[in-house]
């Protein structure tokens, strides 16, 4: 029995974890578009680390390493303006960082950059937030798993490791789904997987000396092109309809609300 436990601890101590982080607009930022409505207007916008990546994916990975040893690498796809959020991830507790020096053009492009690094380094688990709070696509995790030919577990709200086996809970309609999967795999993190951490002064100082590599992107053939974005129609005031005038109510629901 002692030998079995030692084997599990040894396996965990050798785990390499990769956490993918994104830069997103602050939740209070205005939404506007430029370049004929094909690009988000970032002028005057404050950017932050995507909360699902920071609060849940990154912190859970750090917790696993704190418990049993190993390393946590953070990976970002973006230009030098993203260095601030990468340094914050190092201050929270990641061991080292990689930034792919490219402007993200699509989920497909980002997934290829992540998968290329993951293939070279043979990470045991690739963590991502369940989605970014700007596009809300929930696409990158599944794409990365496909490119790596690994299992993908989405929307994880709880995760425990025993040797190379992860037991993961996902909130589903009307209950909870419990899954087991062997490493390596890809996981997207939802609320509940961990608790937010605030970097302390010691972490901030250590972050300045932690390894931080900047790599060139690999070429990717884009398969989808963004034609345009558009804002939802502005909200209008409440319209009161005489309860006896059902024809007018039906007309408003059909022509204006467009729900029937």
Residue pairs with C-beta under 8 A, 6 or more apart in sequence:
7 163
8 162
8 163
9 68
9 69
11 163
11 164
12 64
12 67
12 68
12 69
12 70
12 161
12 163
13 68
13 69
13 70
14 69
14 70
15 64
15 65
15 68
15 69
15 70
15 71
15 124
15 125
15 183
16 70
16 71
16 73
16 121
16 122
16 123
16 124
17 61
17 64
17 65
17 70
17 71
17 72
17 73
17 123
17 124
17 125
17 127
18 72
18 73
18 74
18 75
18 114
18 117
18 118
18 121
18 123
18 125
18 126
18 127
19 53
19 57
19 58
19 61
19 72
19 73
19 74
19 75
19 89
19 94
19 127
19 128
20 53
20 57
20 74
20 75
20 76
20 114
20 126
20 127
20 128
20 140
20 144
21 49
21 50
21 53
21 54
21 57
21 58
21 74
21 75
21 76
21 85
21 86
21 89
22 49
22 50
22 53
22 76
22 77
22 78
22 129
22 132
23 47
23 48
23 49
23 50
23 76
23 78
23 81
23 82
23 85
24 47
24 48
24 49
24 50
24 132
24 133
24 134
25 40
25 42
25 45
25 46
25 47
25 48
25 133
25 134
26 45
26 46
26 47
26 48
27 133
29 45
29 46
30 45
31 40
31 231
32 40
32 41
33 39
33 40
33 41
33 228
33 229
33 231
34 40
34 41
36 228
37 228
37 229
37 230
38 226
38 227
38 228
38 229
40 134
40 229
47 81
47 85
48 85
49 85
49 88
49 89
50 129
50 132
50 133
51 129
51 133
52 128
52 129
52 130
52 131
52 132
52 133
52 188
52 189
52 190
52 191
53 128
53 129
53 132
53 189
54 88
54 89
54 92
54 129
54 196
55 194
55 195
55 196
55 197
56 129
56 130
56 189
56 190
56 191
56 192
56 193
56 194
57 127
57 128
57 129
57 187
57 188
57 189
57 193
58 72
58 74
58 89
58 92
58 93
58 94
58 127
59 92
59 93
59 193
59 194
59 195
59 196
59 197
60 127
60 159
60 189
60 193
60 194
61 72
61 94
61 125
61 127
62 72
62 92
62 93
62 94
62 197
63 194
64 70
64 161
65 71
65 72
65 95
66 93
68 161
71 95
71 96
72 93
72 94
72 95
73 94
73 95
73 96
73 97
73 98
73 121
73 123
74 86
74 89
74 90
74 94
74 96
74 97
74 98
75 97
75 98
75 99
75 100
75 114
75 117
76 82
76 85
76 86
76 97
76 98
76 99
76 100
77 99
77 100
77 102
77 104
77 109
77 110
77 113
77 114
77 217
78 99
78 100
78 102
78 103
78 104
79 101
79 102
79 103
80 101
82 99
83 99
83 212
86 97
86 99
86 212
87 97
87 207
87 208
87 212
88 199
88 207
89 97
90 96
90 97
90 203
90 206
90 207
90 210
90 212
91 199
91 203
91 204
91 206
91 207
92 197
92 199
92 203
93 197
93 203
94 210
95 210
95 211
96 210
96 211
96 212
96 213
97 210
97 211
97 212
97 213
98 117
98 212
98 213
98 214
98 215
99 212
99 213
99 214
99 215
100 113
100 117
100 215
100 216
100 217
101 214
101 215
101 216
101 217
102 109
102 113
102 216
102 217
104 110
105 222
106 222
106 224
106 226
107 135
107 137
107 139
107 140
107 143
108 143
108 220
108 222
108 223
108 224
109 217
109 220
109 222
110 140
111 139
111 140
111 143
111 144
111 147
112 147
112 218
112 220
113 217
113 218
113 220
114 126
114 140
114 144
115 143
115 144
115 147
115 148
116 218
117 215
118 126
118 144
118 148
119 148
122 184
123 184
124 164
124 183
124 184
125 166
125 183
125 184
125 185
125 186
125 187
126 144
126 145
126 148
126 150
126 184
126 185
126 186
126 187
127 187
127 188
127 189
128 140
128 141
128 144
128 186
128 187
128 188
128 189
129 188
129 189
130 138
130 141
130 154
130 155
130 188
130 189
130 190
131 137
131 138
131 188
138 154
138 188
141 152
141 154
141 186
141 187
141 188
142 152
142 154
144 152
144 186
145 151
145 152
145 185
145 186
146 152
148 184
148 186
150 184
150 185
150 186
151 181
151 182
151 185
151 186
152 185
152 186
152 187
152 188
153 166
153 168
153 170
153 179
153 181
153 185
153 186
153 187
153 188
154 170
154 187
154 188
155 170
155 171
155 188
155 190
156 168
156 169
156 170
156 187
156 188
156 189
156 190
156 193
157 169
157 170
157 171
157 176
157 190
157 191
157 192
157 193
158 168
158 169
158 192
158 193
159 166
159 167
159 168
159 169
159 187
159 193
160 166
160 167
161 167
164 182
164 183
165 180
165 181
165 182
165 183
166 180
166 181
166 182
166 183
166 185
166 187
167 178
167 179
167 180
168 178
168 179
168 180
168 181
168 187
169 176
169 177
169 178
169 179
170 176
170 177
170 179
170 190
171 177
171 190
171 192
199 207
239 252
241 248
241 249
241 252
242 248
250 260
253 259
253 260
254 260
